[in-house]
Amino acid sequence: MKLARSGVASLVLAVALFFGWVAVTAYLFEQSFFAPSRFANATESALSSPSLRSSIANAITMDAYGDTGAFSKSSADQVNAALQGALLNKAVQQEFATAMNNAQKHIMGLYPGNVTFGGPVLADAVAENLLAVNPQLAALISQQASTLQVSIPGTTLPDLGKLYRNIGTIERDALLLAIGLAIIALLIAPRRSTVLTEIGIWLVVMSFVEALIFWIAPTVVIPLTNASWAPVVSQVLKAIGGPAISTYAALLIGGGVFVVLGRVFRRA
């Protein structure tokens, strides 16, 4: 009888922990990809990074001029440097924030159009930076403003609109199921200390698993793709995932508490 109770409790707890994972993941999606204007808000801090500005300038230079041969190498380098300077312009930063906001809306199923960045505002800022270096190139950039309007990887991202519309319900139902089933497992199990310890270990493991998905993957995996916008996407995703660090810490601390409780019950 004791063995049967232990087996049933283990099975119920496994299902509870699965729903717990669903609830935690849904919550992190709400705090990152689905938090309104999170992409746009993240760009301000992201653009303070010289490496990100360099990555954006490289991506635009490659997308706009890489295959056309429109500029000599020296002119392309001058445009690249001017682009990096233009990204410090408040109007340009607002344009980039708008583009990032549209990219996020696409993921949320709220923006079906093509996601672009650049145009006259960016071209004017670049031309202004080029005036003292290469006036002829500055004039050319001003005349061909549309050349500096490029698509960013928003429409190539998955449309998660259905998930976005149901994420709150998924989180709530999964959390309730996880808590209810965990309580049932505690009531059935012949040794509650074992259940508490397993919950604690799961929480600790989940803190690292979710950090891997939402923090480490953007840092390590995306840059390995060598896509022109990969460094930009990587840094923006790191920026939007920053607030979730408190969630990882809470999971880790909660896990430690449950492990301690399990030892206390075992001794009792």
Residue, then its C-alpha position, 0 to 999 in steps of 0.5 A: m500500500k505504501l509503495a502504491r501511494s508513493g508511486v501515485a504521488s510521484l506521478v501526480l507530482a510529475v504532472a504538477l511540476f509540468f504545469g508549474w513549468v508551463a505557468v513559469t514560462a507563460y509568466l516570463f513570456e508576459q514579462s518579456f515578449f508580450a509586455p507592451s512597449r518592452f522592445a521599444n523601452a529596451t532600445e534606449s538602454a541598448l543604444s547606449s552600447p557602442s557595440l550595438r550601434s556598430s552592429i546596427a550600422n554594419a547591418i544597415t550598411m550591408d543591407a542597403y549597400g552590400d550587394t549594390g557596389a554603390f560606394s567605394k570601400s572608403s565611402a562605405d566606411q564613412v557612411n558606417a561611421a556616420l550611421q553610428g553617430a546618427l544613432l545617438n540622435k534622439a529623433v533617430q533613436q525614436e525611429f528605431a524604438t518605433a521599429m522595435n515596437n512594430a517588431q514586437k507587435h508583429i510577434m504579438g499578432l498586432y502588426p501584419g505589415n513590413v517592419t522597417f527602419g530608416g528613411p528621411v530622418l536617418a538619412d538627414a542625421v547621416a548626411e549631417n555627420l558626413l558634411a565635414v568629411n565628404p560633402q558630396l556623399a552627404a548630398l547623395i545620402s540626402q537625395q537618396a533617403s529611401t536607400l537608408q530604409v531597410s527591413i529589420p527581422g520582424t516579419t521573419l519572426p513567428d506570429l505568436g498572436k494566438l499565444y499572446r491572446n491566451i497567455g493570461t488564461i494559460e498562466r492562471d490555469a497552469l498555476l492553479l493545476a500545479i498548486g492543486l496537484a502538488i497539494i494532492a501529491l503531499l496528501i497522498a505521499p507516505r513521506r511528505s519530505t520527499v515531495l517537498t525536496e523534489i519541488g525544491i530541486w525542481l524550482v532550482v533546476m527551473s531557475f537555470v532552465e528558464a535563464l537558459i531559454f530567455w537569457i543565455a540563448p540570446t547571448v550565445v546562440i543567436p550571434l552564432t547564426n552570422a545573420s546581419w541583424a543577429p548581434v542587434v537581435s541578441q542585445v535587444l532580447k537581452a535587454i527585454g529579458g533583464p527584468a526576468i532576472s528577479t524571477y530566476a532569483a525567486l525560483l532559486i530562493g524558493g527552491g532552497v526554501f523547499v529543500v530545507l523544509g524537506r529536510v525539516f520534515r524528514r527529521a521530524 
